Amino acid sequence: MGRTHLILAGLAAGVLSLSACGSGAQDEQVTPQAQTQMQGHDMSSMQGHDMSNMSGDMAGMHHGDGGVELWAVQSGPLGTVVTDAAGHVMHRYDNDSATPSTTTCTEDCAAEWPPVLLGDGQQPELMGVDASKVGTVTREDGTKQVTLAGWPLYRYAGDDGSLTTTAGQGTGGTWFAVAPDGSKAATP
């Protein structure tokens, strides 16, 4: 079921034919490159697919060029969460801070919880995630880590991308899947 949502999201992205390009990633705020409206687009190529559970506001889809995707997707056990295109759930860490954005997971921690990084001048692809809530924070090593509502984002190394498990959720009482508004995802 989770893979179907990702496939549908990919199909929708193809139907939209997004092509705006830009540059200028900034600390704290990532500027969206393009906005598209689904209204009036021919979605007949998606006919026959169950889109009733597909999360995310397709009208709020933004095309990026950074190799980073933040998609609002219905995961099943955790409700609507933010994932990448491969279905890996994004997490936030309670030992970090959202105000101001601060990241504390480094070295061994970052091996188990790889930070979601964005290259200079690149923009993430967003679907169902409010662009005004997406930004970056500079890590100790100078790389830019993507933030959502100020919270630095991470992937869990043990996440298989199936969206059917709660891998990583609640680990150590400090790691939580992130909802599209930056809050903690529902605990099963």
Secondary structure, 3 states (H helix, E strand, C coil): CHHHHHHHHHHHHHHHCCCCCCCCCCCCCCCCCCCCCCCCCCCHHHCCCCCCCCCCCHHHCECCCCCCEEEEEECCCCCEEEECCCCCEEEEECCCEECCEECCCCCHHHHHCCECEECCCCCCEEECCCHHHEEEEECCCCCEEEEECCEECEECCCCCCCCCCCCCCCHHHCEEEECCCCCECCCC
